[in-house]
Amino acid sequence: MGIDIYSLALDYPDTIIQVKASDLVEAARVFIEDLALVPEQETRGRKKTTETVEPDKPKTLLTKREVMKLLGVGETTLWRWATKYDYLHPVMIGGERRWRGKDISAIIEGDVTDYYGKPVWGR
């Protein structure tokens, strides 16, 4: 392998590179070996996470239908809030739009205001 892809990826994670399939397979082997050597310790500044999602926690990402039902608004209002007024922006996941639960909560609690300082929801 001419270049150590694994080290390159760790040092420059946002870099786009073009590689041969054989180099990619070799980098995967190195990555797996590195993980097998130190399974319980911190590796390269990353901490082991043991967080699990609890069933009583609210959903983090909501569908358009769920947002419309929670806020009592239509599809046009959601579009307008995202494009014209810059209040609420969807997140694209796998080509589908989702809205953050914390953004919806902020609107419901009145933390999001319009140009005049009035809450955008529940006027």
C-alpha positions as CSV (number, residue, x, y, z in Angstrom):
1,M,0.0,0.0,0.0
2,G,1.5,3.3,-1.1
3,I,-0.2,5.6,1.4
4,D,-1.4,4.7,4.9
5,I,-5.1,5.5,4.3
6,Y,-6.0,4.7,8.0
7,S,-3.6,7.3,9.4
8,L,-4.6,9.8,6.7
9,A,-8.3,9.4,7.6
10,L,-7.6,9.9,11.3
11,D,-5.4,13.0,10.7
12,Y,-7.6,14.6,8.0
13,P,-11.2,13.2,8.5
14,D,-12.8,15.7,6.0
15,T,-10.5,15.0,3.2
16,I,-11.9,13.4,0.0
17,I,-9.5,10.8,-1.5
18,Q,-9.6,8.4,-4.4
19,V,-8.3,4.9,-3.6
20,K,-8.0,1.5,-5.1
21,A,-10.3,-1.2,-3.7
22,S,-7.2,-3.2,-2.5
23,D,-5.9,-0.2,-0.5
24,L,-9.3,0.2,1.0
25,V,-9.4,-3.4,2.1
26,E,-6.0,-3.1,3.7
27,A,-7.0,0.0,5.5
28,A,-10.1,-1.8,6.9
29,R,-7.8,-4.6,8.1
30,V,-5.6,-2.2,9.9
31,F,-8.6,-0.5,11.4
32,I,-10.0,-3.8,12.7
33,E,-6.6,-4.8,14.1
34,D,-6.3,-1.4,15.9
35,L,-9.7,-1.9,17.5
36,A,-8.9,-5.4,18.6
37,L,-5.7,-4.4,20.4
38,V,-7.3,-1.9,22.7
39,P,-11.0,-2.7,23.1
40,E,-11.6,-1.2,26.6
41,Q,-9.4,1.9,26.5
42,E,-9.7,5.3,24.9
43,T,-8.3,5.1,21.4
44,R,-7.0,8.2,19.7
45,G,-8.9,10.7,21.9
46,R,-12.2,9.0,21.5
47,K,-14.0,7.9,24.6
48,K,-16.1,4.8,24.9
49,T,-19.8,5.6,25.1
50,T,-22.2,3.5,27.1
51,E,-25.3,5.6,26.6
52,T,-28.4,3.9,25.6
53,V,-31.7,5.3,24.5
54,E,-34.3,5.0,27.2
55,P,-37.8,4.3,26.1
56,D,-39.3,7.2,28.1
57,K,-37.2,9.8,26.3
58,P,-38.9,11.8,23.6
59,K,-38.0,11.1,20.0
60,T,-35.1,13.2,18.7
61,L,-36.1,13.4,15.1
62,L,-39.7,13.8,14.1
63,T,-41.5,13.2,10.8
64,K,-43.4,16.0,8.9
65,R,-46.7,14.5,10.0
66,E,-45.7,14.4,13.7
67,V,-44.5,18.1,13.5
68,M,-47.7,19.2,11.8
69,K,-49.7,17.4,14.5
70,L,-47.7,18.8,17.4
71,L,-47.7,22.4,16.2
72,G,-51.2,22.3,14.6
73,V,-49.8,23.8,11.3
74,G,-49.9,22.7,7.7
75,E,-47.2,21.6,5.3
76,T,-47.1,25.1,3.7
77,T,-46.4,26.7,7.1
78,L,-43.5,24.3,7.7
79,W,-42.1,25.1,4.3
80,R,-42.5,28.9,4.9
81,W,-40.8,28.7,8.3
82,A,-37.8,27.0,6.8
83,T,-37.4,29.1,3.6
84,K,-38.9,32.5,4.1
85,Y,-38.7,33.1,7.9
86,D,-35.7,30.9,8.9
87,Y,-37.4,29.5,12.0
88,L,-37.4,25.7,11.5
89,H,-35.1,23.7,9.2
90,P,-35.5,20.0,8.5
91,V,-32.5,17.6,8.6
92,M,-32.1,15.3,5.6
93,I,-31.5,11.7,6.5
94,G,-31.5,9.1,3.7
95,G,-33.3,11.5,1.4
96,E,-36.1,12.1,4.0
97,R,-36.8,15.2,6.0
98,R,-36.8,15.1,9.8
99,W,-37.2,17.8,12.3
100,R,-35.3,18.0,15.6
101,G,-37.4,17.5,18.7
102,K,-35.5,20.3,20.5
103,D,-36.3,22.8,17.8
104,I,-40.0,21.8,18.0
105,S,-39.9,22.2,21.8
106,A,-38.2,25.6,21.5
107,I,-41.1,26.8,19.3
108,I,-43.7,25.4,21.6
109,E,-42.1,27.0,24.7
110,G,-42.0,30.4,22.9
111,D,-38.2,30.6,22.6
112,V,-38.4,31.2,18.9
113,T,-39.6,34.7,18.0
114,D,-40.3,36.6,14.9
115,Y,-38.8,39.9,13.7
116,Y,-40.9,41.8,16.2
117,G,-40.0,39.6,19.2
118,K,-43.3,37.7,19.3
119,P,-43.4,33.9,19.6
120,V,-43.9,32.3,16.2
121,W,-46.3,29.7,17.6
122,G,-49.4,30.0,19.8
123,R,-49.9,33.7,19.2
